[in-house]
Amino acid sequence: MRFSKQVMLLCAVLGVASCGDDGDSKLTSVPASQQPSRTEQVAAVPVASSNAQNVSSGGKAVYVHYCAGCHDPGPGHPGTMRLEVRLGADGSVLRERQDLAPEYLKIVVRNGFQMMPAFRPTEIADAELEDLAAYVTAKHESKAANAQ
């Protein structure tokens, strides 16, 4: 029994060793210094047009990448549906809410809330979170300014 385990281990080691580069490979790796940052990758995500003014496109890209699937308007968005149960139809669409402060939004994103998971700084960096909070609250901040 011990002999067969050693043979299997030897076969596994030889199999892994044979997967090495034979020198004829055409694949090359890109140096880390030339790879785009995660913020650049997220900002490159195509997004629909918006009427939000003076808001960084990074915040919009973060919203589209991480939030829109759950919080956009319409059926099939679990975050919107859950908020409708809790707050009614007027409070269900995140981008249309009048009562969100950027600080509150950042706390909920970092810590989660009820069904919503928390997003660590390795998922949404602090600078991206700032941009996201500004983007989500910008639309209704401009509405409030126009109402005064």
C-alpha positions in Angstrom: 0.0 0.0 0.0 2.8 2.4 0.9 4.6 1.6 -2.4 1.6 2.5 -4.5 1.2 5.9 -2.8 4.9 6.7 -3.5 4.4 5.7 -7.1 1.4 7.9 -7.4 3.2 10.8 -5.9 6.2 10.3 -8.2 3.8 10.2 -11.2 2.1 13.4 -10.1 5.5 15.2 -9.6 6.7 14.0 -13.0 3.4 15.1 -14.6 3.6 18.6 -13.2 7.3 18.8 -14.1 6.5 17.9 -17.7 4.1 20.9 -18.0 7.0 23.3 -18.0 8.0 25.7 -20.8 9.9 23.9 -23.6 11.2 27.1 -25.0 9.0 27.1 -28.0 6.1 28.8 -26.3 4.7 31.9 -28.1 3.0 33.1 -25.0 4.6 36.0 -23.2 3.6 37.6 -19.9 3.1 41.3 -19.5 5.2 42.9 -16.8 3.2 44.1 -13.8 4.3 47.7 -14.5 2.5 47.6 -17.9 -0.7 46.0 -16.7 -3.7 48.4 -16.2 -4.8 49.1 -12.7 -8.1 47.7 -11.4 -9.5 51.2 -11.5 -8.5 51.6 -15.1 -10.1 48.2 -15.9 -13.4 49.1 -14.2 -13.4 52.5 -15.8 -13.1 50.9 -19.2 -16.4 49.1 -18.7 -18.9 50.6 -21.2 -21.7 52.4 -19.5 -25.0 53.9 -20.6 -25.3 57.7 -20.7 -26.5 59.5 -17.6 -27.7 63.0 -16.7 -25.5 63.2 -13.7 -23.2 66.2 -14.0 -19.7 66.8 -12.6 -19.4 63.2 -11.4 -16.3 61.1 -12.2 -16.8 58.4 -14.8 -15.0 56.1 -12.3 -17.9 56.2 -9.9 -20.3 55.3 -12.7 -18.1 52.4 -13.9 -17.9 51.1 -10.3 -21.7 51.3 -10.0 -22.3 49.5 -13.3 -19.7 46.8 -12.5 -20.7 46.1 -8.8 -24.2 47.6 -8.2 -26.4 47.8 -11.3 -27.1 44.1 -11.4 -28.9 44.3 -8.1 -29.9 48.0 -7.8 -31.1 49.1 -11.3 -34.8 49.8 -11.7 -37.1 47.1 -12.9 -38.0 43.5 -12.2 -35.2 41.0 -11.8 -32.9 43.3 -9.6 -32.9 41.7 -6.2 -31.6 44.8 -4.3 -34.4 47.0 -5.8 -37.0 44.3 -5.1 -35.8 44.0 -1.5 -35.8 47.8 -1.0 -39.3 47.9 -2.3 -40.5 45.4 0.3 -38.7 47.4 3.0 -39.3 51.0 1.9 -42.0 50.9 -0.8 -41.8 51.8 -4.5 -40.5 55.3 -3.9 -37.5 54.1 -2.0 -36.7 51.1 -4.1 -34.4 52.4 -6.9 -31.1 53.3 -5.4 -30.2 56.1 -7.8 -33.6 57.8 -7.4 -33.5 58.0 -3.6 -33.5 61.4 -2.0 -32.4 60.3 1.5 -29.0 58.7 0.9 -25.9 60.4 2.3 -22.5 59.5 0.8 -21.2 58.5 4.3 -24.2 56.1 4.9 -23.7 54.5 1.4 -20.0 53.9 2.1 -20.8 52.2 5.4 -23.4 49.9 3.8 -21.0 49.0 1.0 -18.2 48.2 3.4 -20.3 46.3 6.0 -23.2 45.0 4.0 -26.8 45.2 5.1 -29.4 42.4 5.4 -29.1 40.6 2.0 -26.4 42.8 0.6 -22.9 41.5 0.9 -20.0 43.6 2.2 -17.4 44.7 -0.3 -13.8 44.7 1.0 -11.2 47.3 0.0 -9.6 44.6 -2.2 -12.8 44.6 -4.2 -13.8 48.2 -4.2 -10.8 50.5 -3.3 -11.4 53.4 -1.0 -11.0 55.9 -3.8 -13.4 53.9 -5.9 -15.9 53.9 -3.0 -15.6 57.7 -2.8 -16.4 58.0 -6.5 -19.3 55.5 -6.2 -20.8 57.4 -3.3 -20.5 60.7 -5.2 -22.1 59.1 -8.3 -25.0 57.4 -6.5 -25.9 60.6 -4.5 -25.2 63.2 -7.3 -28.4 62.8 -9.1 -30.7 63.5 -6.2 -28.3 66.2 -4.8 -28.8 68.1 -8.0 -32.6 67.6 -7.7 -32.5 69.0 -4.2 -30.5 72.0 -5.3 -33.0 72.7 -8.1 -35.9 72.4 -5.7 -34.5 75.2 -3.5 
